[in-house]
Amino acid sequence: MTRPALALSALLALAATSARGGAAACWFENGVLVVGAEVMGVPGDYILDTATPHTLLAESQAQAAGFAETALTGEVRLAGVASRRVTVAVAALDLRTGALPTPIAGVIGADVLRDYVLDVSFAPCRIALAPAGAASRFRSQTVLPMSWLADRPVVTAAASDGSRTLTGPFALATGGDTAVRLSDAVAAAPGAAKPKELYPYGVLRPRLRALSFAGALSEDLPAGLVKAEDPDLAGEIGAPLLSRFRLRFDFPAGKLLLAEP
């Protein structure tokens, strides 16, 4: 009788943890947030990117696990939460992960996160994930309205090159590799020798005169371009700028809360 009772208690505890959510250590390097997770039964280090609409599994990891398809449906486990029947794309991620010191198994995207409250602290690096109504108290200095555009969470910000100002929705990218990127529908870098290197994971980092975000003005920021996947999307704010704060993405309530690190 004793052993089955212990096993049942363990299962109940696991179920309770999954219902409440949990926390996980992470690391922040080369401008991206990385966390341990499991996708389609494949454990490893995954980029956590709120601006990637759909979860990805690296092609090499998928092949090693025996998957031949490029579109999979299964479970994603992150910070004590199990999300089932997630559609996962298999993709080559070498360009995105080449600058990181360890193999990356994939990308946890906004599709897994949007039903939860996500807390992110960069130093020390830690995340927490909880259902709406179950998140711990969060003391914030600033609260911004957050909506969705092109399957990405966005807030309003304003970018300036010194003579013109662009105000609009910017995606929040915890896996973005530079402070700010502007849509190539509204911005350019004339005279760039290698225009492709202006895009994510390229080596060129022109400077942006200023960005107004969360009530603060940041000047002379490393910047770049991003493909105009939606004509209304002004750009994205990346982890190097977001890391100045502790963050709460309250996706169900449509709010971004910011606090001092």
Buried (B, 14 or more C-beta within 10 A) or exposed (E): EEEEEEEEEEEEEEEEBBEBBBBBEBBBEBBBBBBBBBBBEBEBBBBBBBBBBBBBBBBBBBEEBEBEEEEBEBBBBBBBBBBEEBEBBBBEBEEBBEEBEEEBBBBBBBBBBBEBBBBBBBEEBBBBBBBEEEBEEBEBEEBBEBEBBBBBBBBBBBBBBEEEEBEBBBBBBBBBBBBBBBBBBBBEBEEBEEBEBBBBBBEBBBEBBBBBBBEEEBEEBBBBBBEBBBEEBBBBBBBBBBBBBBBBBBBBBEBBBBBEE
